[in-house]
Amino acid sequence: MQQIGKNQLSILIIIFLIGSTPLFELGIKAKQDAWIAMTVAAAAGLLLTVMYIRIQKRAPEAGLAELYMMHFGKWIGGAVGLIHACWFAYESMRNVRDVGELTMMGLLTLTPKWIVMLLILSVSAYTVSKGLEVFVRIVQLLFPVAALSYLFVILLLLISRLPDISRLQPVLENGIAPVMKAAFPDLLSFPFGQMITMLVFWKYVHEKKIIGRVSYWSQAGVSLFLILMNMLIMSVLGPELSSLSALPLLEVVQLIRLANILERLDVIVTLLLFIGLYVKMTALYMASVFTFSAVTGIPYRHCVMPIALVIYASSFLEANNTYHIWIGLDVTLKIVPLLQVALPLLMLAVGIRKKYKDAKIAV
Amino acid sequence: METKGAIMNKQSAEALTPFSPSLHANVQAIRNRFGGSCDLVIRLFSSDAAPERELAIIYVDGIVDSETINESIMEPLMSLKLPQYRYQKGGKLLDALRSCVVSIGSVQEINTMDEALLYMTDGLCIILADGCAAALTADVNGGSQRAVSIAQTQTVIRGPQYGFVENIRTNISLIRRIIRSPDLHVQMHKIGKQTHSNVAVLYLHGIVNEGILKEVYRRLAAIDIDGVLESGYIEEFIQDETFTLFPTLLNTERPDSVAAALLEGRIAVLVDGTPIALMAPTTFFSFFQSPEDYYQRYDIASFVRIIRYVAYIVSMLLPALYIAVTTYHQEMLPTTLLISLAAQREGIPFPGLVEALLMEMTFEVLREAGLRMPRAIGPAISIVGALVLGQSAVQAGIVSAGMVIVVSFTAISNFVMPEFNMAATSRIIRFGFMLMAGMLGFFGIFVSVLFMLIHLTSLRSFGVPYMSPLAPGPTRQGLFRDVFIRLPWWAIVLRPLDMNLRNPKRRPNGKKPPAQRHTDKP
């Protein structure tokens, strides 16, 4: 069986959660307190991960589909697993579409979207067909590039003295209520709740004992980074501008002007965002394939192309970018807590009643 | 040689023709088998050692050392008197000749015609005696060959200068002279139904991973081909993946490179008839290491190595980046540069992609011509290449000056690579990148680089992941001391490959041996 190491898991979680997140100024409903909303959601997200890890610990060798079938029985569990596989594919499709929209806006305004999405999805499909081991190695290769680039961008922002801390004030202008509203359920579902995807991958980790520790630390670290990026964008653009802009991070980077050479860094940042999007897209796509194949019993490699087709076809369903973002950051986020919170809670409850013993459960 | 016995065992499954007791029948059979070839030398004579019986020496002229035959075989055979053996019969006579008369190091008794033919074509001489259904072979290998000379393809400034030659025995001896240990094991194989080429597998016993060694043997044994003329034949049979542009075996013509690889726990494969040896397993990063990295000071070596990585990326991506920037992302350039580039391109009839492809193709043609042409035409080609194609193309307004600079720098970067086959990879991939950049700009480059990375990480060389120790990460601490930079020798504790070696440690610890400070003052 394919196996991944603890460093690989850690890096996978980090890049996966970064994904497309810095693309949007999340929690903008809380205005200048968006970062507080992020912090609250990140804390809640960690709690969610604790729950996921608890469920995983019951059967370390089981993936998401097996866990569902174990807890809810073969038929109901299988059906829920299929729904979840579809949801993974849907989330993956959102990232494919994001790449398409981002390219249209930032890089190639005249190139048709279908070819851009076809290419990025075929890269993804190629990765998925090579398997999890190759995927995490790619993430390992991309991680230093992404980390250094983000560091570079942050450094340039600081050098050009763009961030202004006063744009983050006044703190908690309207009390805690708007912050909470922004944090739940929207911010919890995206990006932190997406950690449920790891339920598919944890079983492949070589050392089962440390998955909890590695996951908590990685998630905590990446949450800090996301909060920082959120604060940075807000402190450069201020609440009004950030809420108006379609791609706030690009807006911020375009402001950098240094020494007549570093002027238009937005192209570089777009590529940086592509790295996150690619990793997230592939992870979700792979999770979908794993789950689908576990439920139906169809061999993994036979699922790769059909699911790619489904993802590709569905990525054209939304009419335009505004519609796409509205569905993504509004409608979807109201539904997914069902999958990210309710179902795992149910599993936890069922599990307590059934008193499972570690690892001894026959799937 | 012991290994030949092994070859014979392999062939013994087929029916072998035994010798006949009649000398003349044997001689006739051999002559017929060679079709009366003129370089087959058959010398019939009678000896004082056994005057009543006729003897014969048979060898192929040109691949044996005739002087040795005369001095060590003919002379003793014809002059020595050994009355006590006079009446001995059959194999006993051959035994006597072997132990008392023939003064050659490697003498062996054989029983079949097929063996005799194989040995003769291998440069051994056969001694037959009437009444014996057996023969003696004497190793008198010789003939003309190139002398050991300066390595041509991988030159260094500091370090040993000599390279391998075409003779496998000489090559093995060159390595033996570097690694003077009985742990250096050499296993000889014969591959090729017609050429019967000698292929030697070298490794350091006690260090090498036995599993990988077995895999090398298995893959070598599976080769079924009529002839092996160069190690490239072997490489294509034993590499892990056929459909890849990236080489998964290192090759070198330097004995010190092979010795270094053996010390690192790799396995070397030498092929008779070529000065190029193969080394496996290999990772992507081993192609960026020149032997000189280890002879120079570590800081300079590290600097040069980083330059190599940068140059490799440049040689792959620079034309693509230039196309992408000038075609799609002009806003990235500083305004003054943009204006000057635009002014250059004003009269150019082609889009950037076509212009770049044109220049790249021209350069590839020039390069291949430079390699194949007779030496005497060299200056003519360089005049045509440099002046006519470079300068005039710009003046004629076919390509822009910027493109000429880009293509030239790309070409020169490519020559930085110490390993030719890895450099060739980037030459080909470059065209793919250029096409993608011409169609989709940076996005195209991003997608194709990603494709390449996925492909790279999925490769393996004899089970060792190609991109290790970067992806997957190192399994042990200290593997990065000789990848992107080289630390001083005393700090490199581990053998660099991330595979289960029998003995992964090079030295006991990573501390510098203390230096005693002497002063001349009283």
Interface residues (C-beta under 8 A of the other chain):
Chain A: G5 N7 Q8 T103 L107 L108 T111 I115 V116 L119 I120 V123 Y126 T127 K130 E133 V134 V136 R137 I138 Q140 L141 L142 N260 I261 E263 R264 V267 T270 L271 F274 Y278
Chain B: Y328 H329 E331 M332 P334 L440 G441 F442 F443 G444 F446 V447 L450 F451 L453 I454 T457 S458 P465 M467 L470 A471 P472 G473
